[in-house]
Amino acid sequence: MIKSIRFRNYKVLQETVLPLEAFNLILGPNGSGKSTSVEALMALKRLADVLLERNGSEKESERDRCEADLLFEFSDVYEG
C-alpha cells in the first residue's frame, strides 16, 4: 500500500505531503490539487507499466526526465 506522496513543484502542489490510508476522501476548492493528486497516482501506474515493459532495462532518454518530483512512500509489506 502507498503510505504517502510528497509533491515538489508538481503543478499546483509545490511542497505538499498527501498521507494515504486504506480509504481516502479528497475534498477542496477548485484549483487546490485534487485532480493533480489522482494524476500522480496514475503516473505511478504508468511508470510501473513502463518498467515492466522494459524488463529491467536502465536506459533513460531525455523524454523520461522532468523537473517535478513525486516521492511515493510505501508501508511495510506486513503492516496492516
Protein Blocks (a to p, Z undefined) as FASTA:
>chain_A
ZZbdcdehiajllbdcddddfbdcddddehilpmmmmmmmmmmmmmmmmmmmnnopabdc
fklpcfbdcddddddfkgZZ
